[in-house]
Amino acid sequence: MEKNKAILYMIFSVIAFGIMNAVVKYLTVFNVYQIVFFRSIGTLLFTIPLIIKYKIPILGNNKKLLFLRAFLGVISITCFFQSLNYLDVGTAVSLRYTSPIFAAIFALIFLKEKIKNIQWFLFVLAFCGVLLIKGFGENVNSIGLLLIFLSAIFLGLIFVVIRKIGTSENPLVIINYFMVMAFVFGGLMSINHWITPSSTEWILLISLGFFGYVGQLFMTKAFQSQETNIVAPLKYLEVIFTIIIGASWFGEVYNLWTLLGVLLILSGLVYNIYLKSGKVKNG
């Protein structure tokens, strides 16, 4: 069933992105542009050989939409990493997951996808859960907030552009456009901020590309398969995976507010999927 397949794709995606975020957190000694640069290299090591192997037209069919998706992706990821210079990592990661709300709004405007009133409530419920999990510090930097919300807005636009592209493009081509642009941008911006990695850091930096590739591939497949407002809210699951990784890898401790946040997120997600499955007719 296409809907179940899309949901499974998105779960694989958020697991991969969750691991990637943990590696980025571990590599905070490096400038964000260098991290973007290495992430793109690691992913291109997969996309380019596969595109050549399967003889896929590397420039794709709809070059304008592909370029737009890549451009939006570079802006979103740059704003996200830049925000980490001003905000706590947890706060930044949490706030970025307002993107499904923006995605739903953009899908309503540009794709005419309908959203039930109860779904808006569920989006807000899930977002409240994110806020409970990470919380806010007493002094939240305004520049950091601006950067992270810009990242979320552009990420929401990305979801809609991928949906607009649909199945007309191979997922490898879509990812390759994004990574080539990130490679050029990250490489140029890293020139004056370069730090030579150790042997272990080389492996970790390259692994960013692997996990980024897996996450991007399955996210693209998910959005190509189903409506944006079904798939986009599943991005909230990445926060839960981040909590698990944070507790097991970094020894982070989570209190009852965190558990309540997880409950709110899961409630919002599960009931939203239940609504979209057609089992609930009114709302």
Residue frames relative to the residue before (quaternion, step in Angstrom):
aa qw qx qy qz dx dy dz
M 1.0000 0.0000 0.0000 0.0000 0.00 0.00 0.00
E 0.5286 -0.6859 0.4054 0.2928 3.57 -0.79 1.09
K 0.6521 0.5284 -0.3263 0.4349 3.59 0.94 -0.86
N 0.6686 0.4892 -0.2991 0.4736 3.59 0.92 -0.90
K 0.6287 0.5379 -0.3263 0.4571 3.56 1.06 -0.76
A 0.6511 0.5176 -0.3087 0.4614 3.58 0.98 -0.87
I 0.6434 0.5174 -0.3134 0.4692 3.59 1.00 -0.84
L 0.6545 0.5082 -0.3063 0.4685 3.58 0.98 -0.87
Y 0.6084 0.5469 -0.3403 0.4636 3.58 1.03 -0.79
M 0.6922 0.4885 -0.2845 0.4487 3.58 0.85 -0.97
I 0.6169 0.5366 -0.3479 0.4588 3.60 1.06 -0.68
F 0.6335 0.5140 -0.3218 0.4806 3.59 0.97 -0.84
S 0.6457 0.5438 -0.3115 0.4363 3.55 1.01 -0.90
V 0.7165 0.4568 -0.2783 0.4478 3.59 0.77 -0.98
I 0.5855 0.5498 -0.3768 0.4614 3.61 1.14 -0.54
A 0.6720 0.5010 -0.2932 0.4598 3.57 0.90 -0.96
F 0.6741 0.4838 -0.2935 0.4747 3.58 0.93 -0.88
G 0.6103 0.5582 -0.3467 0.4424 3.58 1.09 -0.68
I 0.6553 0.4897 -0.2990 0.4913 3.57 1.00 -0.86
M 0.6357 0.5339 -0.3267 0.4519 3.57 0.98 -0.84
N 0.6444 0.5226 -0.3194 0.4578 3.60 0.96 -0.85
A 0.6396 0.5269 -0.3232 0.4568 3.57 1.05 -0.78
V 0.6479 0.5046 -0.3160 0.4752 3.59 1.02 -0.79
V 0.6229 0.5323 -0.3343 0.4657 3.59 1.02 -0.81
K 0.6392 0.5296 -0.3183 0.4579 3.56 0.99 -0.87
Y 0.6591 0.5128 -0.2988 0.4619 3.57 1.04 -0.81
L 0.7453 0.4068 -0.1986 0.4895 3.57 1.12 -0.73
T 0.2060 0.8314 -0.4963 0.1416 3.59 1.06 0.68
V 0.5207 0.6407 -0.4181 0.3789 3.60 1.23 -0.25
F 0.6781 0.4874 -0.2836 0.4714 3.59 1.18 -0.56
N 0.5572 -0.5879 0.4744 0.3447 3.54 -1.23 0.62
V 0.5987 -0.6106 0.3803 0.3522 3.58 -1.03 0.79
Y 0.6265 0.5439 -0.3485 0.4361 3.61 1.04 -0.68
Q 0.6378 0.5179 -0.3236 0.4694 3.57 1.07 -0.72
I 0.6266 0.5226 -0.3317 0.4736 3.57 1.09 -0.70
V 0.6328 0.5141 -0.3217 0.4813 3.60 0.98 -0.82
F 0.6369 0.5454 -0.3117 0.4470 3.57 1.00 -0.90
F 0.7126 0.4451 -0.2646 0.4734 3.59 0.82 -0.98
R 0.5995 0.5491 -0.3718 0.4481 3.56 1.05 -0.63
S 0.6664 0.5055 -0.3036 0.4563 3.57 0.96 -0.86
I 0.6305 0.5370 -0.3385 0.4467 3.60 0.99 -0.81
G 0.6714 0.5164 -0.2965 0.4412 3.56 0.86 -1.01
T 0.6805 0.4785 -0.2871 0.4749 3.56 1.01 -0.79
L 0.6469 0.5279 -0.3204 0.4474 3.59 0.97 -0.82
L 0.5749 0.5848 -0.3716 0.4353 3.59 1.17 -0.52
F 0.6813 0.4360 -0.2735 0.5205 3.58 1.26 -0.43
T 0.7243 0.4888 -0.2753 0.4009 3.56 0.70 -1.09
I 0.6904 0.5035 -0.3036 0.4216 3.60 0.77 -0.98
P 0.6735 0.4712 -0.3223 0.4696 3.68 0.81 -0.84
L 0.6608 0.5058 -0.3160 0.4556 3.59 0.98 -0.79
I 0.6290 0.5252 -0.3289 0.4695 3.58 1.02 -0.78
I 0.6615 0.4917 -0.2972 0.4821 3.59 1.00 -0.84
K 0.6501 0.5461 -0.3117 0.4265 3.58 0.93 -0.96
Y 0.7799 0.3308 -0.1654 0.5050 3.57 0.86 -1.00
K 0.4140 -0.7529 0.4315 0.2749 3.55 1.36 0.26
I 0.2503 0.7678 -0.5343 0.2499 3.54 0.94 0.99
P 0.4902 -0.6504 0.4821 0.3230 3.64 -0.86 0.88
I 0.3877 -0.7867 0.4336 0.2067 3.56 -0.34 1.28
L 0.6898 0.4752 -0.2797 0.4691 3.60 1.14 -0.59
G 0.4206 -0.7450 0.4383 0.2756 3.59 1.28 -0.14
N 0.6152 -0.5669 0.4143 0.3585 3.53 -1.33 -0.21
N 0.7888 0.2204 -0.1048 0.5641 3.56 0.80 -1.06
K 0.1928 -0.8468 0.4882 0.0859 3.53 0.27 1.33
K 0.6298 0.5515 -0.3450 0.4245 3.61 1.01 -0.72
L 0.6911 0.4579 -0.2799 0.4841 3.58 0.89 -0.93
L 0.6307 0.5320 -0.3317 0.4573 3.58 1.05 -0.73
F 0.6551 0.4945 -0.3017 0.4850 3.56 0.99 -0.84
L 0.6361 0.5298 -0.3241 0.4578 3.59 1.02 -0.84
R 0.6456 0.5152 -0.3219 0.4628 3.58 0.94 -0.87
A 0.6623 0.5070 -0.2989 0.4637 3.59 0.96 -0.88
F 0.6526 0.5262 -0.3001 0.4553 3.55 0.95 -0.94
L 0.6658 0.4917 -0.2915 0.4796 3.57 0.93 -0.94
G 0.6391 0.5444 -0.3198 0.4393 3.57 1.06 -0.79
V 0.6549 0.5063 -0.3094 0.4680 3.57 0.95 -0.87
I 0.6457 0.5098 -0.3232 0.4677 3.60 0.97 -0.82
S 0.6760 0.5160 -0.2963 0.4347 3.57 0.86 -0.99
I 0.7133 0.4501 -0.2710 0.4639 3.58 0.79 -0.98
T 0.6245 0.5328 -0.3374 0.4607 3.59 1.09 -0.68
C 0.6556 0.4990 -0.3073 0.4761 3.58 0.94 -0.89
F 0.6335 0.5441 -0.3292 0.4408 3.57 1.02 -0.81
F 0.7101 0.4423 -0.2646 0.4798 3.58 0.78 -1.01
Q 0.6270 0.5310 -0.3389 0.4583 3.59 1.05 -0.69
S 0.6292 0.5555 -0.3372 0.4264 3.58 1.01 -0.77
L 0.5916 0.5898 -0.3604 0.4151 3.57 1.17 -0.54
N 0.5829 0.5635 -0.3736 0.4506 3.59 1.26 -0.24
Y 0.7563 0.3673 -0.1822 0.5098 3.57 1.24 -0.43
L 0.7787 0.3009 -0.1431 0.5317 3.58 1.15 -0.65
D 0.5877 -0.5108 0.4835 0.3999 3.52 -1.32 0.32
V 0.5891 -0.6098 0.3931 0.3557 3.59 -0.99 0.84
G 0.6569 0.5285 -0.3116 0.4382 3.57 0.93 -0.90
T 0.6583 0.5019 -0.3061 0.4701 3.56 0.93 -0.88
A 0.6571 0.5180 -0.3094 0.4519 3.59 0.95 -0.89
V 0.6649 0.5006 -0.3066 0.4620 3.58 0.87 -0.96
S 0.6600 0.5196 -0.3088 0.4461 3.58 0.94 -0.90
L 0.6997 0.4810 -0.2792 0.4484 3.56 0.81 -1.00
R 0.5961 0.5721 -0.3751 0.4203 3.59 1.09 -0.57
Y 0.6719 0.5102 -0.2975 0.4469 3.56 1.16 -0.51
T 0.3854 0.6215 -0.5415 0.4147 3.48 1.13 0.80
S 0.4360 0.7434 -0.4268 0.2740 3.60 1.27 -0.22
P 0.6384 0.5145 -0.3701 0.4367 3.68 0.90 -0.65
I 0.6012 0.5433 -0.3639 0.4594 3.58 1.12 -0.58
F 0.6578 0.4833 -0.3015 0.4928 3.58 0.96 -0.88
A 0.6264 0.5466 -0.3369 0.4420 3.58 1.03 -0.80
A 0.6543 0.5118 -0.3124 0.4608 3.57 0.95 -0.86
I 0.6469 0.5152 -0.3115 0.4681 3.58 1.01 -0.84
F 0.6795 0.4788 -0.2883 0.4753 3.60 0.90 -0.92
A 0.6325 0.5276 -0.3324 0.4594 3.59 1.05 -0.75
L 0.6246 0.5326 -0.3244 0.4701 3.56 1.09 -0.73
I 0.7031 0.4757 -0.2587 0.4610 3.58 0.95 -0.94
F 0.8110 0.3248 -0.1384 0.4666 3.56 0.73 -1.13
L 0.7797 0.3193 -0.1673 0.5120 3.60 1.04 -0.74
K 0.3693 -0.7607 0.4577 0.2749 3.57 1.34 -0.10
E 0.3167 0.7352 -0.5291 0.2814 3.58 1.07 0.71
K 0.3831 -0.7563 0.4889 0.2055 3.57 -0.74 1.06
I 0.1105 -0.7705 0.6260 0.0477 3.54 -1.14 0.76
K 0.3828 -0.7266 0.5242 0.2251 3.56 -0.78 1.03
N 0.6384 -0.5474 0.3832 0.3820 3.55 -1.18 0.58
I 0.6522 0.5243 -0.3199 0.4443 3.56 0.97 -0.85
Q 0.6094 0.5607 -0.3553 0.4336 3.59 1.13 -0.60
W 0.6021 0.5395 -0.3620 0.4640 3.59 1.07 -0.67
F 0.6384 0.5210 -0.3201 0.4675 3.55 1.00 -0.84
L 0.6709 0.5047 -0.2969 0.4549 3.58 0.97 -0.86
F 0.6060 0.5376 -0.3500 0.4704 3.60 1.09 -0.66
V 0.6610 0.4929 -0.2981 0.4809 3.57 0.96 -0.92
L 0.6267 0.5454 -0.3295 0.4485 3.59 1.02 -0.82
A 0.6701 0.4924 -0.2930 0.4719 3.56 0.94 -0.93
F 0.6522 0.5107 -0.3152 0.4631 3.58 0.98 -0.82
C 0.6173 0.5287 -0.3428 0.4710 3.60 1.04 -0.72
G 0.6171 0.5460 -0.3345 0.4574 3.55 1.10 -0.69
V 0.6245 0.5327 -0.3264 0.4687 3.57 1.04 -0.83
L 0.6655 0.5064 -0.3026 0.4573 3.57 0.92 -0.91
L 0.6460 0.5154 -0.3233 0.4611 3.58 1.02 -0.75
I 0.6373 0.5507 -0.3298 0.4263 3.57 1.00 -0.83
K 0.8083 0.2759 -0.1266 0.5045 3.56 0.75 -1.01
G 0.2395 -0.8113 0.4991 0.1878 3.56 1.08 -0.72
F 0.4129 -0.6829 0.5443 0.2585 3.52 -1.35 0.06
G 0.4299 -0.6591 0.5488 0.2822 3.52 -1.15 0.67
E 0.6432 -0.5302 0.3751 0.4055 3.57 -1.23 0.31
N 0.7769 0.2215 -0.1206 0.5768 3.57 1.07 -0.71
V 0.0109 -0.8052 0.5911 -0.0458 3.57 -0.18 1.31
N 0.4115 -0.7404 0.4803 0.2278 3.54 -0.59 1.18
S 0.4647 -0.7150 0.4548 0.2568 3.58 -0.77 1.06
I 0.6211 0.5271 -0.3438 0.4671 3.61 1.06 -0.70
G 0.6420 0.5249 -0.3127 0.4632 3.57 0.99 -0.85
L 0.6475 0.5147 -0.3142 0.4659 3.57 0.97 -0.85
L 0.6426 0.5215 -0.3231 0.4591 3.58 0.95 -0.86
L 0.6664 0.5138 -0.2975 0.4510 3.59 0.91 -0.93
I 0.7081 0.4649 -0.2845 0.4489 3.58 0.83 -0.95
F 0.6542 0.4851 -0.3290 0.4781 3.59 1.04 -0.63
L 0.5886 0.5366 -0.3666 0.4809 3.60 1.13 -0.55
S 0.6286 0.5338 -0.3223 0.4648 3.57 1.02 -0.85
A 0.6770 0.4939 -0.2895 0.4625 3.59 0.92 -0.92
I 0.6440 0.5242 -0.3220 0.4548 3.59 0.97 -0.84
F 0.6910 0.4637 -0.2837 0.4765 3.58 0.89 -0.92
L 0.6116 0.5323 -0.3515 0.4681 3.59 1.11 -0.61
G 0.6243 0.5305 -0.3315 0.4679 3.57 1.06 -0.73
L 0.6391 0.5167 -0.3122 0.4766 3.57 1.05 -0.78
I 0.6056 0.5633 -0.3452 0.4435 3.58 1.08 -0.77
F 0.6295 0.5431 -0.3373 0.4417 3.59 0.93 -0.90
V 0.6918 0.4858 -0.2740 0.4586 3.55 0.92 -0.95
V 0.6375 0.5244 -0.3262 0.4607 3.60 1.00 -0.80
I 0.6403 0.5126 -0.3255 0.4704 3.60 0.98 -0.83
R 0.6465 0.5099 -0.3165 0.4711 3.56 1.00 -0.83
K 0.6360 0.5262 -0.3174 0.4667 3.58 1.06 -0.80
I 0.6287 0.5223 -0.3257 0.4753 3.58 1.03 -0.78
G 0.1504 -0.8375 0.5088 0.1310 3.56 1.07 -0.81
T 0.7533 -0.3630 0.2861 0.4678 3.55 -1.06 -0.78
S 0.4206 0.7276 -0.4569 0.2914 3.59 1.25 0.21
E 0.7559 0.2948 -0.1780 0.5568 3.58 1.25 -0.35
N 0.4950 -0.6225 0.5137 0.3218 3.54 -1.13 0.66
P 0.5548 -0.6343 0.4170 0.3405 3.64 -0.88 0.87
L 0.6107 0.5658 -0.3493 0.4300 3.59 1.09 -0.69
V 0.6410 0.5195 -0.3178 0.4672 3.58 1.06 -0.76
I 0.6419 0.5291 -0.3181 0.4548 3.57 0.98 -0.88
I 0.6774 0.4813 -0.2816 0.4797 3.56 0.92 -0.95
N 0.6509 0.5459 -0.3185 0.4206 3.57 0.95 -0.90
Y 0.6065 0.5488 -0.3464 0.4594 3.59 1.02 -0.76
F 0.6707 0.5114 -0.2826 0.4570 3.56 0.89 -1.04
M 0.7221 0.4656 -0.2587 0.4415 3.57 0.81 -1.02
V 0.6087 0.5368 -0.3571 0.4625 3.60 1.08 -0.64
M 0.6701 0.4845 -0.2995 0.4760 3.56 0.95 -0.88
A 0.6446 0.5088 -0.3155 0.4755 3.61 1.03 -0.78
F 0.6157 0.5566 -0.3319 0.4482 3.59 1.09 -0.76
V 0.6823 0.4784 -0.2814 0.4759 3.57 0.88 -0.98
F 0.6915 0.4821 -0.2758 0.4618 3.57 0.83 -1.02
G 0.6953 0.4775 -0.2765 0.4606 3.58 0.81 -1.04
G 0.6481 0.5333 -0.3155 0.4427 3.57 1.01 -0.82
L 0.6775 0.4908 -0.2909 0.4643 3.56 0.88 -0.94
M 0.7022 0.4733 -0.2641 0.4616 3.57 0.94 -0.91
S 0.6448 0.5452 -0.3156 0.4328 3.61 1.22 -0.46
I 0.4657 0.7279 -0.4283 0.2643 3.57 1.21 -0.49
N 0.7751 0.3445 -0.1815 0.4975 3.59 0.85 -0.94
H 0.7203 0.4006 -0.2391 0.5134 3.60 1.29 0.02
W 0.3463 0.7976 -0.4509 0.2017 3.59 1.25 0.28
I 0.0580 -0.7478 0.6610 0.0213 3.55 -1.09 0.90
T 0.3774 -0.7395 0.5109 0.2230 3.59 -0.71 1.06
P 0.3598 -0.7675 0.4922 0.1980 3.62 -0.60 1.13
S 0.4776 -0.6004 0.5458 0.3370 3.55 -1.31 0.38
S 0.7145 -0.4383 0.3026 0.4538 3.61 -1.25 0.12
T 0.6619 0.4909 -0.3043 0.4778 3.60 0.98 -0.83
E 0.6611 0.5120 -0.3043 0.4563 3.57 0.97 -0.85
W 0.5756 0.5683 -0.3769 0.4512 3.59 1.12 -0.61
I 0.6663 0.5071 -0.2977 0.4586 3.58 0.91 -0.96
L 0.6752 0.4977 -0.2909 0.4602 3.55 0.91 -0.96
L 0.6538 0.5186 -0.3133 0.4532 3.58 0.95 -0.86
I 0.6658 0.4837 -0.2989 0.4831 3.58 0.98 -0.85
S 0.6163 0.5653 -0.3475 0.4240 3.59 1.08 -0.72
L 0.5289 0.6197 -0.4086 0.4114 3.58 1.20 -0.47
G 0.6571 0.5155 -0.2997 0.4611 3.55 1.02 -0.82
F 0.6365 0.5342 -0.3279 0.4495 3.57 1.01 -0.82
F 0.7188 0.4293 -0.2563 0.4830 3.57 0.75 -1.06
G 0.6164 0.5366 -0.3418 0.4639 3.57 1.10 -0.67
Y 0.6364 0.5301 -0.3173 0.4618 3.58 1.05 -0.82
V 0.6715 0.4929 -0.2990 0.4655 3.58 0.85 -0.98
G 0.6697 0.5025 -0.2978 0.4586 3.58 0.92 -0.93
Q 0.6787 0.4965 -0.2842 0.4605 3.55 0.94 -0.94
L 0.6404 0.5448 -0.3217 0.4354 3.57 0.97 -0.88
F 0.7326 0.4222 -0.2468 0.4735 3.58 0.77 -1.02
M 0.5971 0.5398 -0.3682 0.4652 3.60 1.12 -0.55
T 0.6470 0.5203 -0.3078 0.4647 3.57 0.97 -0.88
K 0.6512 0.5152 -0.3058 0.4657 3.57 0.94 -0.91
A 0.6458 0.5347 -0.3172 0.4432 3.56 1.00 -0.87
F 0.7164 0.4469 -0.2605 0.4682 3.58 0.84 -0.97
Q 0.6164 0.5254 -0.3514 0.4697 3.57 1.18 -0.43
S 0.6969 0.5158 -0.2572 0.4268 3.56 1.17 -0.65
Q 0.8315 0.1156 -0.0115 0.5432 3.57 1.01 -0.80
E 0.6921 -0.4668 0.3525 0.4228 3.56 -1.34 0.21
T 0.6295 -0.5804 0.3768 0.3535 3.54 -1.11 0.76
N 0.7320 0.4496 -0.2637 0.4388 3.59 0.82 -0.93
I 0.5669 0.5223 -0.4081 0.4892 3.61 1.26 0.16
V 0.7604 0.4199 -0.1952 0.4553 3.54 0.82 -1.11
A 0.6395 0.5938 -0.3351 0.3552 3.59 0.86 -0.99
P 0.6685 0.5097 -0.3429 0.4193 3.67 0.81 -0.80
L 0.5728 0.6062 -0.3814 0.3987 3.61 1.16 -0.46
K 0.4894 0.6541 -0.4315 0.3827 3.59 1.26 -0.22
Y 0.5639 0.6128 -0.3849 0.3979 3.59 1.17 -0.50
L 0.5580 0.6188 -0.3891 0.3928 3.59 1.14 -0.52
E 0.5616 0.6146 -0.3873 0.3961 3.57 1.14 -0.53
V 0.5995 0.5552 -0.3599 0.4503 3.58 1.11 -0.63
I 0.6504 0.5159 -0.3129 0.4615 3.57 1.00 -0.84
F 0.6533 0.4953 -0.3114 0.4804 3.59 0.96 -0.84
T 0.6240 0.5380 -0.3362 0.4562 3.57 1.08 -0.72
I 0.6195 0.5371 -0.3333 0.4654 3.57 1.07 -0.75
I 0.6568 0.5113 -0.3047 0.4629 3.58 0.91 -0.94
I 0.6684 0.4875 -0.2886 0.4820 3.57 0.93 -0.92
G 0.6458 0.5334 -0.3175 0.4445 3.58 0.96 -0.89
A 0.6805 0.4884 -0.2887 0.4638 3.57 0.98 -0.86
S 0.7452 0.4242 -0.2277 0.4614 3.58 0.92 -0.90
W 0.7508 0.3935 -0.2153 0.4850 3.61 1.02 -0.76
F 0.8098 0.2686 -0.1130 0.5092 3.55 0.95 -0.90
G 0.4695 -0.7125 0.4209 0.3078 3.57 1.28 0.11
E 0.3129 0.7581 -0.5157 0.2481 3.58 1.13 0.55
V 0.2722 -0.7663 0.5660 0.1354 3.57 -1.06 0.83
Y 0.1317 -0.8012 0.5822 0.0411 3.56 -0.89 0.97
N 0.3242 -0.7837 0.5083 0.1495 3.54 -0.88 1.01
L 0.7683 -0.3619 0.2571 0.4610 3.56 -1.31 -0.22
W 0.5804 0.5721 -0.3741 0.4426 3.60 1.15 -0.61
T 0.6282 0.5351 -0.3247 0.4622 3.57 1.07 -0.79
L 0.6634 0.5016 -0.3046 0.4642 3.56 0.91 -0.92
L 0.6295 0.5172 -0.3306 0.4764 3.58 1.05 -0.73
G 0.6270 0.5386 -0.3233 0.4608 3.57 1.05 -0.80
V 0.6366 0.5200 -0.3186 0.4720 3.58 0.97 -0.87
L 0.6506 0.5230 -0.3124 0.4533 3.57 0.96 -0.89
L 0.6545 0.5092 -0.3117 0.4638 3.59 0.97 -0.86
I 0.6499 0.5193 -0.3174 0.4552 3.58 0.96 -0.86
L 0.6885 0.4812 -0.2844 0.4620 3.56 0.81 -1.00
S 0.6302 0.5321 -0.3363 0.4545 3.58 1.02 -0.79
G 0.6703 0.5055 -0.2953 0.4560 3.56 0.92 -0.94
L 0.6865 0.4973 -0.2807 0.4500 3.57 0.93 -0.94
V 0.6946 0.4879 -0.2853 0.4452 3.54 0.77 -1.06
Y 0.6944 0.4648 -0.2934 0.4645 3.59 0.87 -0.88
N 0.6028 0.5492 -0.3605 0.4528 3.59 1.11 -0.61
I 0.6484 0.4978 -0.3066 0.4876 3.59 0.99 -0.85
Y 0.6253 0.5461 -0.3201 0.4565 3.56 1.06 -0.83
L 0.6417 0.5225 -0.3080 0.4694 3.57 1.02 -0.86
K 0.7174 0.4659 -0.2538 0.4516 3.58 0.82 -1.07
S 0.5880 0.5818 -0.3744 0.4191 3.60 1.20 -0.39
G 0.5279 -0.6547 0.3932 0.3716 3.57 1.31 -0.26
K 0.4886 0.6766 -0.4293 0.3451 3.57 1.28 0.02
V 0.7178 0.2852 -0.2150 0.5977 3.55 1.24 -0.39
K 0.2721 -0.8304 0.4695 0.1261 3.60 -0.37 1.17
N 0.7842 0.2788 -0.1439 0.5354 3.56 1.04 -0.63
G 0.2670 0.7650 -0.5602 0.1724 3.54 -1.18 0.53
